[in-house]
Every structure is written in structure tokens, then in C-alpha cells.
């Protein structure tokens, strides 16, 4: 059985603490206005501990600018919704 190291836990907690304020921003933008249907789905890809490998980064992340980009091989199924997707890396 593999051990969980303290640094891994601290890194995950720090990431959660940094992401927590963003949750309110997404909730406000996802809320429906009068006469609109509520947002129904959220898809999150999380790669812990450096996965995917640096050679596979192009498969899982879009290439190009913020508005003009091409989706990687693994993201091709999201093509119909590309204008409604937000991609973060870091």
C-alpha cells in the first residue's frame, strides 16, 4: 500500500484554498436569470501529481489563443460545446 506524504496533502489543501474563492464566481455566472433554465452540467478534469505527462499535454489541452483554439485529441468530443468551455492550466 502506498503512503500518502504530508507534502501531497499540503499541496492539495493549498490548491483547494486557492480555488475556493473562484467557486462563488462560477456559481454566480452559472445561475439562471428569469425565464432561463438552470445550468445542468459541470465537467472537471483533474490531473493530480503531474499527470498527464509533459509529452501528452497537447492531447489534453487546447492550443491557440483564448478565443481561437483547437482542441486536443482527448477533448475532441467537446467540439460541439467549445464556445461554452473554459480551460485552466497551472
N, C-alpha and C positions, 0 to 999 in steps of 0.2 A: 504494500500500500504506500503510495507516495505521500510525502509530508507536505503540508502547507506551510510555507515560510512566512514569517512575520512581515517581511517587505512586500510580499504579494498582497497580503491583507491590507497593509497601509496604503499601497498603491491603489487598490480597488476602492478603499474608503475615500481617498483623496479625489479620485475620479468622480465618485458619487457626489461628494460635497461640491465639486466644481460644476457638475451637471444639474444639481438640484435647482438653482435659480432659473435655469432655462426651461424647466418643466412648466412654470407658470406662463412663460411666453407662448409655448406651444398650446397650452390649454386655452388661452385667450384667442389665438388665431384659429383654433380648430372649432371653437364654439359657433353654433349656427345662429344666424340672425332670424328675424321674424319671417316666417314662410319658407325657411330653408331647412333641409334635412340635416340632421346631426352627422358629424364625421363618424364613419363606422369602422375604419381600419387604420392600424399603425403597424408598419413593418420595420423592425430594427435588426440589423446585422451587427453583432458584437464579436470582435476577434480578440480574445484575451491572450496575453503572453506572446505577442508578436506574430500571431497567425493572421493572415496568410504570409507566407514567406516573401521576401523582397522581390523575388522573380515572378511571383503570382499577383503582385499588386495591380497590374494592368487588367487582370481578369475581374477583380472585384471593385474597381473604382473607375469613374468616368474620366475621360481625357478631353481636355479643351478648356474653354473659359466657363464662367458661371452660367451663361445663357446659351452658348453654342458648344455643345459637348457630344461626344459619342460614348455610348455605354460599353462597358467591358463585357467580355464573353459571358460571365456568370450573371450579369444584370440585364441581358437581352430580353428576358421575359417581361421586364418592367417598361419596355419601349412604349406601349400604349399610354402609360401614365407618366412619362418622363417630365412633362411640364408641371407635375404635381409632386415631384420628388425633391428632397433636399439631401445632399451628401456631405458628410463631415469626415475629416481625417485629422488625426493628431494625437 
